Amino acid sequence: MVNLAILISGKGSNMGAILDAITSKQILEVDKVLVISNKKESIGLQVAKDRYRISTESITKDKKLSTNDFDKKIIHILKSYDIHPSNGLICLAGFMQILGSYIVDMYKHVILNIHPSLLPSFKGLHAQKQAVDAGVKISGCTVHFVENAVDTGPIILQKCVPVFDTDTEYTLSQRILIEEHKIYKEAINLFINKKLKIESNRVIIK
Ligand code: GAR
């Protein structure tokens, strides 16, 4: 059993896909679920409350707050919901605030992220626009363990999608999002079922 925290910033479609998978028992062995947003007004937070009746918290990082103190606040919330490194899983799902080394080290290899590109290509913001602008013919999405640099860490699963000549950032994003929703729940199941073994920078699926 794991206690799950999903961290979001926006509309939360990946969060919704994970919560649907839990509801429909495609993901088993999840005990408590908490959704945290760094934006009080994010649509996903409202959806988590209204549609899924999930516990929610919001925490904003104003400029005065150091990354370390922001991390500590998140850890305080996680612990108050019994989400610890030993029994927890933290899924970043469109969480657009960078976590610091304090929390990443404490929850080492317990934090997963989804990114809308085939990492290590197109890290950072607007990955889909970066792919369109670069003229690549294939892009996709990646679920990886979070380490101490943006969009890095051992890769768990990737899925590729074609990039068409007519694609815009929006159309490519939509195509990638469909695959994101599939691979995130697959990666969560692998994690929960202890099928992931990290060897150096590689994730071996047992
Ligand atoms: C998703 O495409 C996710 O991969 C991306 O934000 C979107 C959130 O959508 N994350 C990043 O770019 C992180 N570097 P959602 O709120 O509908 O799940």
Residues whose N, C-alpha, C, O or C-beta is under 5 A from the ligand:
A	BS01	GAR	G10 K11 G12 S13 N14 M15 A93 G94 I114 H115 P116 G124
